[in-house]
Amino acid sequence: METQNTHISEYRKTTPSFDLSQSINDLGYLFREKQGESRAQRARSLMGDALKDLSDQDIESCLTEFQFLIDSWLDEFETKPFEKTLKQLIKEG
């Protein structure tokens, strides 16, 4: 446990602070579905003309790939300082 706390302390010293809860809320806002609104419709309302040439299926595919990348990057980001994901650490705790 002591080495884990050392990793956390070193990580805090070298990493600029940011508001993780705000970042999660922002991502949740993008991926949240309103009742009767698909993810593709939500993306169109956020992105406007940038998505006018894409089909709903293409948009859904891009959103799925983007979500996969976000999850992968977060897992990698968590694993570097803690040697495990936060989810794994919570299960052990």
Steps between C-alpha positions, in 0.01 A plus 500: 500500500790733575637475143155575364478815713849595380383464139198716572711768671751507214217513248341798675831687505565458127150524355324832451167501676176492309139455594432133425136523604443785254665301221279201579193722503597644161542152352174391659325796342624399156403135534177544697187422304191708548177308489417438135836637380767269360870554548526592131229765540675636809832515314332681210350757737847560655707494182259658253607513135821308566298175499255580221664260251515203739227243547366421847673162477835668425454739792410214736811312383720805564347554844557135593864520387546829686356350819734202466799737462394702803465187713837368379679829562351533847604144587853571374510834685394331825734203456818707463512648851301233685603185306128412485182675394303682766222246457744220586633692801149562632416128472812417701435770761 
